[in-house]
Amino acid sequence: MADTTRETATARTLKLLDPDRYPRVDATNHGYYDVLGDSDPPVHSIVQRLMRSRIYSTGYQIGRPIARKLVSGRQAPGRDQDRTQVAAWLGLGADSVVLDVGCGPGNFTGWFGSQVAPDGLAVGVDASHAMLRRAVVDNCGPCTAYLRGDAEHLPFADGVADAVSCLAALYLINQPAQAISEFARVLKPGGRLVILTSLAPRGIRASALDTISGIRWFGRDEVTGLVSDVGFTQIERHIGGLSQTVVATKE
Ligand SMILES: C[S@@+](CC[C@H](N)C(=O)[O-])C[C@H]1O[C@@H](n2cnc3c(N)ncnc32)[C@H](O)[C@@H]1O
């Protein structure tokens, strides 16, 4: 029989918020909480602007596997293999709290929610209304919730999460170092972090690529360095073509 006393995932998400900064967030907007209101993170490139558009969020589902194949080359994992590998790196269990930062339309968040059921919680955080509206429709579940927030100023209290993922989003965040220090802040000791992001090809100046592409291209040791600077340990880096996945543990 269904447990009707269980709190909804959105109600459980409110309890993770920093009570000093968010004493009262009660308005849900299209099925997700919005802690940003009018203060959207600034947009500096066409690609960042695209992420906020409805047309892009609709087409994203088709484009993501193609883009993944292009940047990862022959090593591109299939969708299920990709999600299973990320969940294993994150160490997800049946009661984990996982924050999926830059969740887009929730392809990973919804699946994480199914992996942490029945007692865990997967919260997708994104700055884009258009992406979150898709996420709520396409990737919801009893242990999944969404929140509009900024990766550089996460609304959560310190040490609430067992795991944080940031997949294909760090290269769009204006201040990646600030976001990574937020990931460290919201994780519990021993919590796991997985970042999938861009990797500048050898011999090409990353800053030149940034200007042409509108996204940030990270050097080989840049993300591992940022992660180490804020106290993560057991840092691994997995390289696939023009992408890198950094896996780490909070001390
Ligand atoms: C390419 S999508 C990735 C979606 C998903 N993680 C995936 O792998 O399919 C990148 C997302 O990062 C979000 N994003 C960019 N900057 C952000 C910020 N400062 N705070 C929160 N989300 C941000 C964008 O709105 C976009 O939805």
The ligand as a Tripos MOL2 file, in Angstrom:
@<TRIPOS>MOLECULE
LIG
   27    29     1     0     0
SMALL
NO_CHARGES

@<TRIPOS>ATOM
      1 C1         24.2560   21.7700  -21.3320 C.3       1 LIG1
      2 S1         23.1050   21.8560  -20.0080 S.3       1 LIG1
      3 C2         23.4560   20.3510  -19.1370 C.3       1 LIG1
      4 C3         22.2410   19.6690  -18.5800 C.3       1 LIG1
      5 C4         22.4560   18.3200  -17.8760 C.3       1 LIG1
      6 N1         23.3530   18.4300  -16.7410 N.3       1 LIG1
      7 C5         22.9280   17.2460  -18.8160 C.2       1 LIG1
      8 O1         24.0710   16.7930  -18.6860 O.co2     1 LIG1
      9 O2         22.1550   16.8440  -19.6900 O.co2     1 LIG1
     10 C6         23.8510   23.0680  -18.9520 C.3       1 LIG1
     11 C7         22.9010   23.6920  -17.9670 C.3       1 LIG1
     12 O3         23.6280   24.5030  -17.0370 O.3       1 LIG1
     13 C8         22.7650   25.5660  -16.6500 C.3       1 LIG1
     14 N2         23.5440   26.6470  -16.0310 N.ar      1 LIG1
     15 C9         24.4830   27.4410  -16.6100 C.ar      1 LIG1
     16 N3         24.9550   28.3320  -15.7150 N.ar      1 LIG1
     17 C10        24.3140   28.0970  -14.5380 C.ar      1 LIG1
     18 C11        24.3710   28.6800  -13.2450 C.ar      1 LIG1
     19 N4         25.2000   29.6950  -12.9530 N.pl3     1 LIG1
     20 N5         23.5780   28.1750  -12.2750 N.ar      1 LIG1
     21 C12        22.7330   27.1390  -12.5440 C.ar      1 LIG1
     22 N6         22.6330   26.5580  -13.7590 N.ar      1 LIG1
     23 C13        23.4150   27.0230  -14.7490 C.ar      1 LIG1
     24 C14        22.0900   25.9590  -17.9610 C.3       1 LIG1
     25 O4         20.9050   26.6850  -17.7280 O.3       1 LIG1
     26 C15        21.8520   24.6050  -18.6140 C.3       1 LIG1
     27 O5         20.5760   24.1070  -18.3480 O.3       1 LIG1
@<TRIPOS>BOND
     1     1     2 1
     2     2     3 1
     3     2    10 1
     4     3     4 1
     5     4     5 1
     6     5     6 1
     7     5     7 1
     8     7     8 2
     9     7     9 1
    10    10    11 1
    11    11    12 1
    12    11    26 1
    13    12    13 1
    14    13    14 1
    15    13    24 1
    16    14    15 ar
    17    14    23 ar
    18    15    16 ar
    19    16    17 ar
    20    17    18 ar
    21    17    23 ar
    22    18    19 1
    23    18    20 ar
    24    20    21 ar
    25    21    22 ar
    26    22    23 ar
    27    24    25 1
    28    24    26 1
    29    26    27 1
@<TRIPOS>SUBSTRUCTURE
     1 LIG1         1 GROUP 0 **** ****
